[in-house]
């Protein structure tokens, strides 16, 4: 081979070697860059960016970041020896990060479980936690601990903001344009919890659709003063016992109506005495209501429960916010409906019932009136006989102010089937506090008119007289037992054998009560039926609840029902027969009365 050929061959080999070395180096650098990107992406998932509590974790993260800087520098310098060394170190640190991350996520999950045990969560909140935990587990399987931490810590932080006062108070509903629904709540109560004015954009409504919980669109929100006002039903006691302060009550009620903005609010008027009567339906006509108040005339008895039942039925059909305001001075003595039926109706309609007691009422009856009001998130107030006008005007003013500052939320129910039971929740979340409430209307209430079967009981004058006689006999019987004076009931029985037998039974009971130092007090009385047997004989069916007290034991509450046979003789009535089961003790709380 010629010398020149050898030189060319050597140069070619050198060039090829240089090219091969260059290719190998670049190939390794390219692989290193690819590994760098892999490490970068992996660290993005492993490094929990929001986690900065643990210094050891911070040091580990900083070490990884330093390695990545050195890795990039070595790639630029094509220092493969250093690259391989850093690559192995990073793999070790990543494994340490992964173990650390697993420990952090486990601690968060435990905190979330503890939160569920300490907070009373609603089903939609538990479902939300379950969904998050499922997503967190999937993220962990994919190695994305950073996203898993963010999801887990976010819901944990959010649920820690749930207020223990998770209750908006009374929630009213207007279904008149269903599936559009208007929800009314007491904004003052909510603002007391928050300490500042509410923002309507922070409300959410969640409805269960199938197995899922979906957010419902809110169409509009504001206050009742912007919405068209409130329906107020005024109920006036016109029983005979109201006579001493009836004019004062009429004056106070007149003043209240005169101060109502009738361009927005509607007022209805009912009276209740021997019967419950609708005087005016809900109207913007102020003069009509004022004339109705002025025309009120006293009757004899008191049928508050019937009036409340009819009022609830009537007012429920009105669109907008609603409330009932009733004043009375004593026991319900005649209603067909009783305490429990009123309570059930009040709960189903969820309409506030404000009750005003005038004069001195017994503690038991005040407890009954208080409970009816409190069940509907309203209140009972008692006013004395001295400043009736002033006190009633103040109460009326407070109620009017409260009802006109109710907050309303207009939304469209996703469940279009009106008869279906539904599960909804109202949530207020301003980023600092979460307050929520279950929306309690398992069924849309049907607009059913309340009927009083014995509404005509007192239209017959003789029947009215017999009913009043039996009522008076029961009042006097309790009085005679308490005063230890049998003479108070002697006039209710004639000289016949049957009449004297009943008197002897009364004397026997009096002796027993005297020995035990017993006091009786009835607080619910209702005549159910008066049957005419013949020209001078009647059967009167009635029920009553009463308290039996003695110094040496807790009071016992009884329910009693009976039928008395009454005869008319020489222009007077007498009881000749008593028929009824043994009184039954009322269980649980004193106001849980039975029909």
QUIBELLIN-V938805 format. One record per residue. RES is the residue in one small letter. SS is DSSP state (A for helix, B for strand, O for the rest). PHI is phi in whole degrees, -180 to 180 (999 if undefined). Layout:
# QUIBELLIN-V938805
res = {RES	RES}
ss = {SS	SS}
phi = {PHI	PHI}
This chain:
# QUIBELLIN-V938805
res = {x	x	x	x	x	x	x	x	x	x	x	x	x	x	x	x	x	x	x	x	x	x	x	x	x	x	x	x	x	x	x	x	x	x	x	x	x	x	x	x	x	x	x	x	x	x	x	x	x	x	x	x	x	x	x	x	x	x	x	x	x	x	x	x	x	x	x	x	x	x	x	x	x	x	x	x	x	x	x	x	x	x	x	x	x	x	x	x	x	x	x	x	x	x	x	x	x	x	x	x	x	x	x	x	x	x	x	x	x	x	x	x	x	x	x	x	x	x	x	x	x	x	x	x	x	x	x	x	x	x	x	x	x	x	x	x	x	x	x	x	x	x	x	x	x	x	x	x	x	x	x	x	x	x	x	x	x	x	x	x	x	x	x	x	x	x	x	x	x	x	x	x	x	x	x	x	x	x	x	x	x	x	x	x	x	x	x	x	x	x	x	x	x	x	x	x	x	x	x	x	x	x	x	x	x	x	x	x	x	x	x	x	x	x	x	x	x	x	x	x	x	x	x	x	x	x	x	x	x	x	x	x	x	x	x	x	x	x	x	x	x	x	x	x	x	x	x	x	x	x	x	x	x	x	x	x	x	x	x	x	x	x	x	x	x	x	x	x	x	x	x	x	x	x	x	x	x	x	x	x	x	x	x	x	x	x	x	x	x	x	x	x	x	x	x	x	x	x	x	x	x	x	x	x	x	x	x	x	x	x	x	x	x	x	x	x	x	x	x	x	x	x	x	x	x	x	x	x	x	x	x	x	x	x	x	x	x	x	x	x	x	x	x	x	x	x	x	x	x	x	x	x	x	x	x	x	x	x	x	x	x	x	x	x	x	x	x	x	x	x	x	x	x	x	x	x	x	x	x	x	x	x	x	x	x	x	x	x	x	x	x	x	x	x	x	x	x	x	x	x	x	x	x	x	x	x	x	x	x	x	x	x	x	x	x	x	x	x	x	x	x	x	x	x	x	x	x	x	x	x	x	x	x	x	x	x	x	x	x	x	x	x	x	x	x	x	x	x	x	x	x	x	x	x	x	x	x	x	x	x	x	x	x	x	x	x	x	x	x	x	x	x	x	x	x	x	x	x	x	x	x	x	x	x	x	x	x	x	x	x	x	x	x	x	x	x	x	x	x	x	x	x	x	x	x	x	x	x	x	x	x	x	x	x	x	x	x	x	x	x	x	x	x	x	x	x	x	x	x	x	x	x	x	x	x	x	x	x	x	x	x	x	x	x	x	x	x	x	x	x	x	x	x	x	x	x	x	x	x	x	x	x	x	x	x	x	x	x	x	x	x	x	x	x	x	x	x	x	x	x	x	x	x	x	x	x	x	x	x	x	x	x	x	x	x}
ss = {O	O	A	A	A	A	A	A	A	A	A	A	A	A	A	A	A	A	A	A	A	A	A	A	A	A	A	A	A	A	A	A	A	A	A	A	A	A	A	A	A	A	A	A	A	A	O	O	O	O	O	O	O	O	A	A	A	A	A	A	A	A	A	A	A	A	A	A	A	A	A	A	A	A	A	A	A	O	O	A	A	A	A	A	A	A	A	A	A	A	A	A	A	A	A	A	A	A	A	A	A	A	A	A	A	A	A	A	A	A	A	A	A	A	A	A	A	A	O	O	O	O	A	A	A	A	A	A	A	A	A	A	A	A	A	A	A	A	A	A	A	O	O	O	A	A	A	A	A	A	A	A	A	A	A	A	A	A	A	A	O	B	O	O	O	O	O	O	O	O	B	B	B	B	B	B	B	O	O	B	B	B	B	B	B	B	A	A	A	A	A	A	A	A	O	O	O	O	O	A	A	A	B	B	B	B	B	B	B	O	O	B	B	B	B	B	O	B	B	B	B	B	B	A	A	A	A	O	O	B	B	B	B	B	B	B	B	O	O	A	A	A	A	A	A	A	A	A	A	A	A	A	A	A	A	A	A	A	A	O	O	O	O	O	O	B	B	B	B	B	B	B	O	O	O	B	B	B	B	B	B	B	B	O	O	A	A	A	A	A	A	A	A	A	O	O	O	O	O	O	O	O	O	A	A	A	A	A	A	A	A	A	A	A	A	O	O	O	O	O	B	B	B	B	B	B	B	B	O	O	O	O	O	O	O	O	O	O	A	A	A	A	A	A	A	A	A	A	A	O	O	B	B	B	B	B	B	B	O	O	O	O	A	A	A	A	A	A	A	A	A	A	A	A	A	O	O	O	O	B	B	B	B	O	O	O	O	A	A	A	A	A	A	A	A	A	A	A	A	A	A	A	A	O	O	B	B	B	B	B	B	B	O	O	O	O	O	O	O	O	O	O	O	B	B	B	B	B	B	O	O	O	O	B	B	B	B	B	B	O	O	O	O	O	O	O	O	O	O	O	O	O	O	O	O	O	O	O	O	O	A	A	A	A	A	A	A	A	A	A	A	A	A	A	A	A	A	A	A	A	A	A	A	O	O	A	A	A	O	A	A	A	O	O	O	O	A	A	A	A	A	A	A	A	A	A	A	A	A	A	A	A	A	A	A	A	O	O	B	B	B	B	B	B	B	B	B	B	B	B	B	B	B	B	O	O	B	B	B	B	B	B	B	B	B	B	B	B	B	B	O	O	B	B	B	B	B	B	B	B	B	B	B	B	B	B	B	B	B	O	O	B	B	B	B	B	B	B	B	O	O	O	O	B	B	O	O	O	O	O	O	O	O	O	O}
phi = {999	-70	-59	-65	-68	-64	-63	-64	-65	-63	-64	-64	-63	-63	-64	-64	-66	-63	-64	-65	-62	-61	-65	-63	-62	-66	-64	-67	-65	-61	-64	-65	-63	-65	-65	-60	-62	-64	-62	-62	-67	-66	-68	-61	-84	-85	-79	-80	-65	-87	-94	-143	-80	-90	-68	-62	-66	-61	-64	-64	-63	-63	-62	-60	-65	-65	-62	-66	-65	-65	-60	-64	-64	-65	-64	-61	-87	55	-92	-67	-61	-72	-61	-63	-65	-66	-59	-66	-64	-64	-59	-66	-67	-64	-64	-65	-62	-61	-64	-63	-62	-59	-66	-65	-64	-62	-62	-64	-62	-65	-63	-66	-65	-63	-63	-64	-79	-98	-108	-87	-89	-81	-56	-67	-75	-63	-63	-63	-65	-61	-64	-64	-62	-65	-66	-62	-62	-67	-66	-64	-61	-85	85	-91	-73	-62	-65	-61	-64	-61	-66	-68	-70	-64	-71	-64	-64	-63	-74	-69	-87	-65	-75	-66	-89	-82	-153	-84	86	-74	-117	-104	-131	-123	-104	-63	-121	-51	-82	-71	-129	-111	-109	-116	-141	-80	-67	-65	-66	-65	-70	-65	-67	-77	90	-159	-69	-80	-120	-60	-72	-91	-85	-135	-120	-115	-123	-82	-122	67	-98	-108	-111	-118	-75	-100	-68	-95	-82	-162	-150	170	-106	-63	-67	-90	-91	117	87	-130	-93	-120	-104	-94	-116	-112	-76	-118	-70	-59	-69	-79	-52	-62	-129	-65	-65	-64	-64	-62	-65	-63	-67	-61	-61	-62	-62	-65	-96	-81	-76	-77	-75	-115	-91	-115	-125	-115	-138	-130	-122	-142	-149	-67	-150	-98	-128	-81	-85	-139	-73	-66	-148	-92	-83	-63	-63	-62	-67	-64	-66	-64	-63	-65	-87	-60	-126	-69	-120	-104	-98	-133	-123	-61	-62	-63	-63	-65	-63	-65	-62	-60	-64	-70	-71	-63	-83	-81	-87	103	-72	-144	-159	-119	-126	-128	-121	-154	-118	-175	-61	-79	-116	-146	-62	-75	-79	-119	-57	-64	-66	-64	-62	-63	-66	-62	-66	-70	-88	57	-108	-62	-120	-93	-115	-118	-92	-112	83	-93	-106	-68	-57	-65	-71	-63	-65	-63	-64	-62	-67	-59	-68	-68	-60	-99	59	-111	-154	-107	-132	-110	-123	-83	-86	-87	-117	-59	-60	-64	-70	-66	-62	-64	-64	-58	-63	-63	-65	-62	-64	-63	-68	-86	-112	-64	-96	-117	-130	-100	-140	-110	-67	-72	-86	-77	-80	-64	-87	-73	-72	-132	-128	-131	-139	-108	-130	-116	-134	-102	92	-111	-139	-115	-124	-144	-150	-77	-85	-92	-140	-59	-138	-69	-58	-78	-83	-108	-74	-78	-111	-109	-57	-104	-62	-98	-55	-103	-71	-78	-60	-67	-62	-60	-67	-65	-61	-65	-62	-67	-60	-64	-64	-69	-62	-67	-62	-64	-64	-66	-66	-74	-91	56	-134	-70	-63	-68	-115	-58	-72	-87	-125	-89	-85	-69	-60	-67	-65	-70	-64	-64	-66	-64	-64	-64	-64	-63	-65	-62	-61	-65	-67	-65	-63	-90	55	-88	-122	-112	-150	-94	-134	-154	-141	-150	-90	-93	-160	-123	-109	-87	-81	-154	-60	-130	-128	-136	-120	-116	-101	-152	-139	-156	-117	-149	-108	-112	-114	-148	-61	-96	-157	-69	-60	-115	-105	-123	-113	-133	-132	-158	-130	-100	-94	-121	-116	-106	-143	54	77	-129	-102	-140	-90	-116	-154	-125	-136	180	-70	-64	-55	-103	-65	-88	-93	62	-75	-65	-93	-86	-87	-116	-71}
